[in-house]
Amino acid sequence: MLRYILLFIFCYVTFTALAQDDLLRRRVSVNINDQPLESTLMALSNNANFTFSYDATIFNETPAVTLSAEDESVKQALEQILPKNVAYKVSGNHLILLRKLQEPQNEKFTVSGNVFDANTGKPLTNVMVYEVSSLVSSMTDASGAFKMSVPVQYDQFGISFNQNTIRDTVIVIPPKDHHLSISLSPMKAARPVENIDIVAAKPAVESLNLVQKLVSDESLVRTKNADIVLHKKAQISVWPSVGTNLKMGGLMQNSYSLNLFIGYANGVDAFELGGLFNINRKHVNGVQIGGLGNITGGETQAVQISGVFNHNKAAVHGFQLGGVYNFVADSLTGVQIGGVSNNVLDQMNGWQISGVSNLVTHRGKGGQISGVSNFVKEEMSGIQISGVLNRGKDIEGLQLSGVANWAKGEISGVQITGVLNVAESFKTCQISTVANWASEPSSGMQIGAVLNYAQDIKGVQVASVLNVARNVQGAQIGLINIADSTSGVPIGLVSIVKKGGIRPFEVFTNEITAFNIGFRTGVRKFYNIFTAGYGSFTGDTRWTMGYGMGTERKISEKAFVNIDYTSNWVNEGKDFIEDLSILNRLDVTFGYGKLKGLKIIAGPSFNLWLSENKDPESGQFLTNLAPYTITESVKSTTLMQFWIGGKLAVRL
């Protein structure tokens, strides 16, 4: 606590000068030679469009002045002509001149009175009355009455009357007890205009329940009814209305702000530190640090750091670090880091990093990294990395998640997930340990450990179990491949192509088994073969089952050649043989027939027989499958025999 108090004293002593507000920065061009000061002030106010308020007696002994100002600020012009014993204060569009005290005074005087409507004579309620140097203020009640105790800081009191329905009025009076009766003119009513689009304004920070509980009703009433912004270099507060800005905090734009517990101001231009909460109605620039939270109603161009949350009702340009969450009701340009979540209710250009979730309700550009989920309602250009789920509309970049990625539109990039990738369409790649899904025409590669589905794909599908597509311009590689049509090659255990594919059935004989049936599925360039056979020409009991693959090449309109490789299990005898009994066949057959109709096929086959069927006692091989052998050898426990046979088939 001692460190906070010392910091308070340092800041207050160092930064008590009034900050340059918009009025003092206005540019003027005035050239006056040897004229009374009051005439010069009149010319200056006319040139910069503001009003001076002062007691004329403070210039009784002031000599004529000369002013040469070419596109200079009002502040620079005042420094040339004002006596050193005259200070100025800004209130709205008024610049109030006050004579400095020759000696400090500790007196206080009571300023009271009543405020009336100049047109109707009725009392005006909730008019803010404040003294411009001390910031002591009061609000008029139902009878228009006010009362306040004002300390003496200058040779005059500058009393300002402000409400958003009346014209700002400033009077300068000597420092003593006063009871005033003031009539104020209402603002001119605006002429109604038709055919103008009305954009709803975002609710002010005062609409938040937390703000209503933390800020006193008196401070909120002043903020609601006043229409001015006052500028200060620095302020220190303990609680809203308990600090150097008194009950005027909501109207003060501070360059430096120190809030021991809770601060309430119009805005901050450089630095703000709060023990618990910092509450600013308008913009924040620079650095803002809150022990629990920062609440900002206007645009933020700053570094915001809080122990719990940062809550911004307008755009943020900069960096936000929240122990629990960051919330922006507008757009974000920069970086958000939240312990739990980050939320942007407009577009984002930057990064969101959170322990649980990130949300952007419009477009996103940059990156999102979260422990659980990332969500972008519209286009996302960049990176989404999450432990569970990424969701966006059109994605240009990378989606990487532990469970699922979902692109409601097109993804131009890569999706990588532990379970499921979903996109209307994709360009480049989908990689999943379970499944990939694309409901619109896509191009690139799908790699799924279990399933790939694509409406139309120009590229490659690779799955350990199943690939499904309507039209494939490329390849399918998987255990089972299904397509309506394809201009490429499906490679797998079973490939089914509905249009342009082949599914012929054939009956054939060869030198091993007398009767065989076969079925092919796939495309002519590459197909799968399933076979089964029974019987022999020698009278032995024999049956076979085989699987293989092959290709077909056209020779003429009706002639073609097939090159097929099959691996067949051959069982000799009635009892099932458990030992190795594999016959590998390479058939080169020639066919003739119409494209759709009966075909006659015949050709040689090259056979390699592998058998380990032995007599357990003698160790002699028991097989007699080979009709003859060209070569024969024994490798370890395996008998290998080679011969050339043939195949004759009828295919439908």
C-alpha positions in Angstrom: 0.0 0.0 0.0 2.9 2.4 0.8 4.2 2.0 -2.8 0.8 2.9 -4.2 0.7 6.1 -1.9 4.1 7.2 -3.0 3.2 6.6 -6.6 0.1 8.6 -6.1 2.0 11.6 -4.7 4.6 11.4 -7.4 2.0 11.3 -10.2 -0.1 14.1 -8.7 2.9 16.5 -8.2 4.4 15.7 -11.6 1.3 15.8 -13.8 -1.2 18.4 -12.5 -0.9 20.6 -15.5 -3.9 20.8 -17.8 -3.6 18.8 -21.0 -4.1 20.4 -24.4 -7.6 19.5 -25.5 -9.2 20.0 -28.9 -9.9 23.7 -28.3 -6.3 24.6 -27.4 -5.1 22.7 -30.5 -7.3 24.6 -33.0 -5.3 26.5 -35.6 -5.5 30.3 -35.8 -4.2 33.0 -38.2 -4.4 36.4 -36.5 -2.3 39.5 -37.0 -3.0 42.4 -34.6 -0.7 45.3 -33.9 -0.9 47.4 -30.7 -4.5 46.7 -29.8 -6.3 46.3 -26.4 -6.1 42.8 -25.1 -9.9 42.3 -25.0 -10.1 43.2 -28.7 -7.3 40.7 -29.4 -9.1 38.0 -27.5 -12.3 38.7 -29.5 -10.5 38.3 -32.8 -8.9 35.1 -31.5 -12.2 33.6 -30.5 -13.9 34.5 -33.8 -11.0 33.0 -35.7 -11.1 29.7 -33.8 -14.8 29.6 -33.2 -14.9 29.4 -29.4 -16.0 31.7 -26.5 -13.9 33.5 -23.8 -15.4 33.9 -20.3 -13.6 36.2 -17.9 -14.1 39.1 -15.5 -13.0 42.3 -17.4 -11.3 43.7 -14.2 -8.4 41.3 -14.5 -7.2 43.3 -17.5 -7.6 46.8 -16.1 -3.8 47.5 -16.0 -2.9 45.4 -19.1 -1.2 47.3 -21.9 -2.0 47.0 -25.6 -0.7 43.8 -27.2 0.6 42.7 -30.6 -0.2 39.2 -31.9 1.3 37.6 -35.1 0.0 34.1 -35.5 0.1 32.2 -38.8 -1.5 28.7 -38.5 -0.5 28.4 -34.9 -2.5 26.7 -32.1 -4.7 28.6 -29.7 -2.4 27.7 -26.9 0.6 29.2 -28.7 -1.3 32.4 -29.4 -2.4 32.7 -25.7 1.2 32.3 -24.5 2.1 35.4 -26.6 -0.6 37.8 -25.2 -1.8 36.7 -21.7 -0.2 38.2 -18.7 1.7 35.8 -16.5 -0.8 36.2 -13.6 -3.7 34.9 -15.8 -4.5 31.2 -16.2 -7.0 29.5 -18.5 -9.4 26.6 -18.1 -11.4 24.8 -20.8 -15.1 23.9 -20.4 -16.7 22.6 -23.5 -16.4 25.4 -26.1 -15.5 28.0 -23.5 -12.1 29.2 -22.5 -12.2 30.7 -19.1 -9.6 33.2 -17.9 -8.9 33.4 -14.2 -6.4 35.6 -12.3 -4.0 33.8 -10.1 -3.9 34.4 -6.3 -1.1 36.5 -5.0 -1.1 34.4 -1.9 -2.7 30.9 -1.3 -6.0 30.9 0.5 -7.7 28.1 2.4 -11.2 29.6 2.4 -14.3 28.0 1.0 -17.5 29.8 -0.1 -21.0 28.6 -0.7 -22.4 29.0 -4.2 -26.1 28.1 -4.5 -29.0 29.2 -6.6 -31.7 28.1 -9.0 -31.7 27.4 -12.7 -34.6 28.1 -15.0 -35.6 27.6 -18.6 -35.2 31.0 -20.3 -38.2 30.4 -22.6 -40.8 28.9 -20.1 -39.5 30.0 -16.8 -39.8 26.5 -15.4 -37.1 25.0 -13.2 -34.4 22.9 -15.0 -33.7 19.5 -13.4 -30.3 17.6 -13.6 -28.3 20.5 -14.8 -24.7 20.0 -13.8 -23.1 23.0 -12.1 -19.4 22.9 -11.5 -16.5 25.2 -10.7 -13.9 24.8 -13.5 -10.7 25.0 -11.4 -11.6 22.9 -8.3 -14.1 20.6 -10.2 -16.5 20.9 -7.3 -19.9 20.1 -8.7 -23.6 19.9 -8.0 -26.8 18.8 -9.8 -30.0 20.8 -9.8 -33.0 19.1 -8.1 -36.7 19.1 -9.2 -37.0 22.8 -8.2 -33.9 23.7 -10.2 -31.9 24.4 -7.0 -28.2 23.6 -6.4 -25.6 24.2 -3.7 -21.9 23.6 -3.4 -19.0 24.5 -1.2 -16.2 25.9 -3.4 -12.5 26.3 -2.4 -10.7 29.5 -3.5 -7.9 28.7 -6.0 -8.0 31.9 -8.1 -9.2 35.4 -7.8 -12.5 34.3 -9.5 -14.8 31.4 -9.6 -15.6 30.0 -13.0 -19.1 28.5 -12.8 -20.2 26.3 -15.7 -23.8 25.1 -16.3 -24.0 22.1 -18.6 -26.8 19.8 -19.8 -27.3 18.1 -23.1 -30.6 20.0 -23.7 -29.3 23.5 -23.0 -26.7 25.8 -24.3 -23.5 25.7 -22.3 -23.2 28.7 -20.1 -20.2 30.0 -18.0 -20.2 32.9 -15.6 -17.2 34.3 -13.8 -17.8 35.7 -10.3 -15.7 36.9 -7.4 -14.8 34.3 -4.6 -17.5 34.8 -2.0 -20.9 33.4 -1.0 -23.4 33.6 -3.8 -27.0 32.8 -4.4 -27.7 32.9 -8.1 -30.7 32.9 -10.2 -29.8 31.7 -13.7 -32.0 31.4 -16.8 -30.6 29.1 -19.5 -31.6 28.9 -23.2 -32.5 25.4 -24.6 -30.6 24.0 -27.6 -32.2 24.7 -30.9 -34.4 21.8 -32.1 -33.0 19.9 -35.1 -35.0 20.0 -38.3 -36.2 16.5 -39.1 -34.7 14.9 -42.2 -36.2 12.1 -44.2 -34.6 9.1 -46.0 -31.5 8.9 -43.8 -30.3 5.4 -42.7 -30.1 5.3 -38.9 -27.3 3.2 -37.4 -28.0 2.1 -33.8 -25.3 3.2 -31.4 -23.7 0.7 -29.2 -24.8 0.8 -25.6 -22.6 2.9 -23.3 -20.5 1.2 -20.6 -23.1 2.6 -18.1 -25.5 0.0 -19.4 -23.4 -2.8 -17.8 -24.7 -4.0 -14.4 -21.2 -4.1 -13.0 -20.6 -0.4 -13.9 -23.9 0.5 -12.3 -22.9 -1.2 -9.1 -19.4 0.2 -9.0 -20.1 3.9 -10.0 -22.2 6.1 -7.7 -25.5 7.4 -8.9 -24.3 11.0 -8.6 -21.4 10.4 -11.0 -23.6 8.5 -13.4 -26.2 11.4 -13.5 -23.5 13.9 -14.3 -22.2 11.8 -17.1 -25.7 11.1 -18.5 -26.8 14.8 -18.5 -23.6 16.6 -19.3 -22.3 17.1 -22.8 -18.7 18.1 -22.3 -15.2 16.5 -22.0 -12.6 18.0 -19.7 -8.9 17.2 -20.0 -6.4 16.6 -17.3 -2.8 15.5 -17.4 -3.2 13.2 -14.4 -5.7 12.0 -11.8 -5.7 9.8 -8.8 -8.7 8.1 -7.3 -9.6 5.6 -4.6 -13.2 5.1 -5.8 -15.4 6.8 -8.4 -16.2 10.3 -7.0 -13.4 9.8 -4.4 -10.3 11.3 -6.0 -8.8 14.4 -7.6 -11.6 14.5 -10.2 -14.3 14.3 -7.5 -17.7 13.5 -9.0 -16.6 14.7 -12.4 -14.6 11.6 -13.3 -16.9 10.4 -16.1 -16.3 13.7 -17.9 -12.5 13.7 -17.6 -10.1 12.7 -20.3 -6.8 11.9 -18.4 -3.4 11.4 -19.8 -2.2 9.5 -16.7 -4.6 7.8 -14.3 -3.9 5.9 -11.0 -6.9 4.2 -9.4 -6.2 2.6 -6.0 -9.3 0.5 -6.2 -11.8 1.6 -9.0 -11.5 4.4 -11.5 -14.2 6.0 -13.7 -13.3 8.4 -16.4 -14.1 9.6 -19.9 -10.9 8.1 -21.3 -7.1 7.8 -21.0 -4.4 9.1 -23.4 -1.2 7.5 -22.1 -1.2 5.2 -19.0 -3.7 3.9 -16.4 -3.2 1.6 -13.4 -6.1 0.3 -11.4 -6.0 -1.9 -8.2 -9.3 -3.5 -9.1 -11.2 -1.9 -12.1 -10.6 0.7 -14.7 -13.8 2.0 -16.3 -13.5 4.4 -19.3 -16.5 5.7 -21.2 -14.6 6.6 -24.4 -11.2 5.8 -25.9 -8.0 4.5 -24.2 -4.5 4.9 -25.7 -1.2 3.7 -24.3 -1.1 1.2 -21.5 -3.9 0.1 -19.2 -3.4 -2.3 -16.3 -6.3 -3.5 -14.1 -6.0 -5.8 -11.1 -9.4 -7.4 -12.0 -10.7 -5.8 -15.1 -10.7 -3.0 -17.7 -14.0 -1.7 -19.2 -13.8 0.6 -22.1 -16.6 2.2 -24.1 -14.6 3.8 -27.0 -11.9 2.7 -29.3 -8.8 1.2 -27.7 -5.2 1.7 -29.1 -3.3 0.3 -26.2 -1.8 -2.6 -24.3 -4.6 -3.9 -21.9 -3.6 -6.2 -19.1 -6.0 -7.5 -16.4 -6.1 -10.2 -13.8 -9.6 -11.3 -14.9 -11.1 -9.6 -18.0 -10.9 -6.8 -20.6 -14.3 -5.7 -21.8 -14.3 -3.3 -24.8 -17.5 -2.0 -26.5 -15.6 -0.5 -29.5 -12.7 -1.5 -31.7 -9.3 -2.6 -30.3 -6.0 -1.9 -31.9 -3.2 -3.4 -29.8 -2.6 -6.2 -27.3 -5.0 -7.7 -24.7 -4.0 -10.0 -21.9 -6.8 -11.2 -19.7 -6.5 -13.8 -16.9 -10.0 -15.2 -17.8 -11.3 -13.5 -20.9 -11.2 -10.7 -23.4 -14.3 -9.3 -25.0 -14.5 -6.8 -27.9 -17.9 -5.8 -29.2 -16.4 -4.4 -32.4 -13.3 -5.3 -34.4 -9.8 -6.4 -33.3 -6.5 -5.5 -34.9 -3.7 -7.0 -32.8 -3.4 -9.9 -30.2 -5.7 -11.3 -27.6 -4.5 -13.7 -24.9 -7.1 -15.0 -22.5 -6.8 -17.7 -19.9 -10.3 -19.0 -20.8 -11.7 -17.2 -23.9 -11.4 -14.4 -26.4 -14.5 -12.9 -28.1 -14.7 -10.5 -31.0 -18.1 -9.5 -32.3 -16.8 -8.1 -35.6 -13.8 -8.9 -37.8 -10.3 -9.7 -36.5 -6.9 -9.0 -38.0 -4.4 -10.6 -35.7 -4.2 -13.5 -33.2 -6.4 -15.0 -30.5 -4.8 -17.4 -28.0 -6.8 -18.9 -25.2 -7.0 -21.9 -22.8 -10.6 -22.8 -23.9 -12.2 -20.9 -26.8 -11.8 -18.1 -29.4 -14.8 -16.5 -31.2 -15.0 -14.1 -34.1 -18.5 -13.3 -35.5 -17.3 -11.9 -38.8 -14.2 -12.3 -40.9 -10.9 -13.4 -39.4 -7.3 -12.9 -40.6 -4.3 -14.2 -38.7 -4.5 -17.0 -36.2 -6.5 -18.7 -33.5 -5.0 -21.1 -30.9 -7.1 -22.6 -28.2 -7.3 -25.6 -25.9 -10.9 -26.5 -27.0 -12.4 -24.6 -29.8 -12.0 -21.8 -32.4 -15.0 -20.2 -34.2 -15.1 -17.7 -37.1 -18.5 -17.1 -38.5 -17.3 -15.8 -41.9 -14.1 -16.1 -43.9 -10.9 -17.0 -42.1 -7.5 -16.4 -43.6 -4.7 -17.9 -41.5 -4.4 -20.6 -38.9 -6.8 -22.3 -36.5 -5.3 -24.7 -34.0 -7.5 -26.3 -31.2 -7.6 -29.3 -29.0 -11.2 -30.2 -30.0 -12.9 -28.1 -32.8 -12.2 -25.5 -35.4 -15.0 -23.9 -37.3 -15.1 -21.3 -40.1 -16.8 -20.5 -43.3 -14.3 -20.1 -46.1 -10.9 -21.0 -44.8 -7.6 -20.0 -46.5 -4.8 -21.6 -44.5 -4.6 -24.3 -41.9 -7.1 -26.0 -39.6 -5.5 -28.3 -37.0 -7.5 -29.9 -34.3 -7.6 -32.9 -32.0 -11.2 -33.9 -32.8 -12.9 -32.0 -35.7 -12.4 -29.3 -38.3 -15.4 -27.7 -40.0 -15.3 -25.3 -43.0 -18.8 -24.3 -43.8 -17.6 -23.1 -47.2 -14.4 -23.8 -49.0 -11.0 -24.5 -47.5 -8.0 -23.4 -49.6 -5.3 -25.0 -47.5 -5.0 -28.0 -45.2 -7.3 -29.6 -42.6 -5.7 -32.0 -40.1 -7.6 -33.6 -37.4 -7.8 -36.6 -35.0 -11.3 -37.6 -36.0 -13.3 -35.7 -38.7 -12.7 -33.0 -41.3 -15.8 -31.4 -42.9 -15.9 -28.9 -45.7 -18.3 -28.0 -48.5 -15.2 -28.1 -50.7 -11.5 -28.1 -50.4 -8.4 -27.2 -52.3 -5.1 -28.8 -51.3 -5.5 -31.4 -48.5 -7.7 -33.0 -45.8 -5.9 -35.4 -43.4 -7.8 -37.3 -40.7 -7.2 -40.4 -38.5 -10.9 -41.3 -39.0 -12.8 -39.5 -41.8 -12.9 -36.6 -44.3 -16.0 -35.2 -45.9 -16.5 -32.7 -48.7 -20.1 -32.1 -50.0 -19.1 -29.9 -53.1 -16.6 -30.3 -56.0 -13.1 -30.3 -54.6 -9.5 -30.6 -55.7 -6.5 -32.0 -53.9 -5.9 -34.9 -51.6 -8.0 -36.6 -49.0 -6.2 -38.9 -46.6 -8.4 -40.7 -44.0 -7.6 -43.6 -41.9 -11.1 -45.0 -42.2 -13.3 -43.0 -44.6 -13.1 -40.3 -47.3 -16.2 -38.8 -49.0 -16.2 -36.2 -51.7 -19.0 -35.1 -54.1 -16.6 -34.6 -57.0 -12.8 -34.7 -56.6 -10.0 -33.8 -58.8 -7.1 -35.4 -57.1 -6.5 -38.4 -54.8 -8.4 -40.2 -52.1 -6.4 -42.4 -49.7 -8.2 -44.4 -47.0 -7.4 -47.7 -45.2 -11.1 -48.7 -45.4 -13.4 -46.8 -47.7 -13.3 -44.0 -50.4 -16.6 -42.7 -51.8 -17.0 -40.1 -54.5 -19.5 -39.1 -57.2 -16.9 -38.3 -59.9 -13.2 -38.8 -59.6 -10.6 -37.2 -61.8 -7.6 -38.9 -60.3 -7.1 -41.9 -58.1 -8.8 -43.7 -55.2 -6.5 -45.8 -53.0 -8.2 -47.8 -50.3 -9.6 -51.2 -49.2 -12.9 -50.3 -50.8 -13.4 -47.6 -53.4 -16.8 -46.5 -54.7 -17.5 -43.9 -57.4 -20.2 -43.0 -59.7 -17.7 -42.3 -62.4 -13.9 -41.9 -62.7 -11.4 -40.8 -65.2 -8.6 -42.1 -63.1 -7.6 -45.4 -61.4 -9.1 -46.9 -58.2 -6.7 -49.1 -56.3 -7.9 -51.4 -53.6 -9.3 -54.7 -52.5 -12.7 -53.8 -54.0 -13.4 -50.9 -56.4 -16.9 -50.2 -57.7 -17.4 -47.6 -60.4 -21.1 -47.2 -61.4 -20.6 -45.4 -64.7 -17.7 -46.4 -67.0 -16.6 -49.1 -64.7 -16.5 -52.9 -65.3 -18.3 -55.7 -63.4 -18.0 -58.7 -65.7 -18.7 -62.3 -64.7 -16.9 -65.2 -66.3 -16.8 -69.0 -66.3 -13.4 -70.5 -67.2 -11.3 -73.7 -67.0 -7.6 -74.2 -66.7 -5.1 -77.1 -66.2 -5.6 -77.0 -62.4 -9.4 -77.0 -61.8 -12.0 -78.0 -64.3 -14.7 -75.5 -63.3 -14.0 -71.9 -62.2 -16.0 -68.7 -61.8 -14.6 -65.2 -61.7 -15.7 -61.6 -61.0 -14.0 -58.3 -61.8 -14.7 -54.9 -60.5 -13.0 -51.5 -61.1 -12.0 -49.9 -64.4 -10.4 -51.4 -67.5 -7.0 -49.8 -66.7 -7.0 -51.5 -63.2 -9.5 -53.9 -61.7 -9.8 -56.4 -58.8 -10.3 -60.1 -59.5 -12.2 -62.6 -57.3 -12.1 -66.3 -58.3 -13.2 -69.7 -57.1 -12.7 -73.2 -58.6 -13.5 -76.9 -58.0 -12.6 -80.3 -59.5 -9.8 -81.6 -61.6 -9.2 -83.4 -64.8 -7.3 -86.2 -62.9 -10.3 -87.1 -60.7 -8.7 -85.7 -57.5 -10.8 -83.6 -55.1 -9.5 -80.1 -55.4 -10.9 -76.5 -54.8 -9.4 -73.0 -55.0 -10.1 -69.5 -53.9 -8.2 -66.5 -55.3 -7.8 -62.8 -55.4 -5.8 -60.6 -57.7 -5.7 -57.6 -60.0 -5.2 -56.9 -63.6 -5.5 -54.5 -66.5 -7.1 -54.6 -70.0 -5.8 -53.1 -73.1 -7.8 -52.7 -76.4 -6.3 -54.1 -79.6 -9.2 -53.3 -81.9 -12.9 -52.5 -81.7 -13.6 -56.1 -80.6 -10.2 -57.5 -79.6 -8.4 -56.9 -76.4 -5.8 -58.4 -74.1 -5.9 -59.0 -70.3 -2.9 -59.2 -68.0 -4.0 -60.7 -64.7 -2.2 -61.7 -61.6 -4.0 -63.8 -59.0 -2.9 -65.5 -55.8 -4.9 -68.7 -55.1 -5.3 -71.0 -52.2 -5.4 -74.5 -53.4 -6.8 -77.3 -51.2 -5.8 -80.9 -52.4 -8.1 -83.6 -51.0 -11.2 -83.6 -48.9 -9.4 -82.5 -45.7 -8.5 -78.9 -45.2 -4.8 -78.3 -45.6 -3.3 -76.0 -43.0 0.1 -75.9 -44.5 1.2 -73.3 -47.2 -0.6 -74.1 -50.5 -0.4 -71.0 -52.7 -0.5 -70.9 -56.5 0.5 -67.6 -58.1 -0.7 -67.2 -61.7 0.1 -64.6 -64.3 -2.5 -64.9 -67.1 -2.0 -63.3 -70.4 -5.3 -63.8 -72.3 -6.7 -62.5 -75.5 -10.4 -61.9 -75.9 -12.8 -61.2 -78.7 -16.4 -59.9 -78.6 -18.6 -56.9 -78.4 -18.1 -54.3 -75.7 -21.4 -55.3 -74.2 -22.1 -59.0 -74.8 -20.5 -62.4 -74.7 -16.7 -62.7 -75.1 -14.4 -65.6 -75.6 -11.0 -65.4 -73.8 -8.0 -67.7 -74.1 -4.3 -67.5 -73.4 -1.3 -68.9 -71.6 -0.6 -68.7 -67.8 2.6 -68.7 -65.9 2.4 -70.6 -62.6 4.5 -70.6 -59.5 3.4 -73.2 -57.0 4.5 -72.9 -53.3 3.6 -75.9 -51.0 4.6 -77.0 -47.5 2.2 -80.0 -47.4 4.4 -82.9 -46.2 4.0 -86.3 -44.7 4.7 -85.7 -41.0 6.6 -89.0 -40.7 8.6 -89.3 -43.9 8.9 -85.5 -44.7 7.9 -86.1 -48.3 5.9 -83.5 -50.1 2.3 -84.7 -50.7 1.3 -82.4 -53.5 0.6 -83.5 -57.0 -0.8 -80.3 -58.3 1.6 -79.5 -61.1 0.8 -81.2 -64.4 4.5 -81.0 -65.2 7.4 -78.8 -64.1 9.8 -76.6 -66.0 11.8 -75.9 -62.9 11.6 -77.3 -59.3 13.4 -76.5 -56.1 13.1 -76.6 -52.4 13.9 -73.6 -50.3 14.0 -74.4 -46.6 10.6 -76.1 -46.0 8.9 -74.8 -49.2 8.6 -76.7 -52.5 8.6 -74.4 -55.5 7.5 -75.6 -58.9 7.1 -73.6 -62.1 5.2 -74.5 -65.3 3.2 -72.9 -68.1 -0.5 -73.6 -68.4 -3.5 -72.0 -70.0 -6.9 -70.5 -69.5 -10.1 -70.7 -71.6 -13.1 -68.5 -70.5 -16.5 -67.2 -71.5 -17.1 -63.7 -70.1 -20.4 -61.9 -69.9 
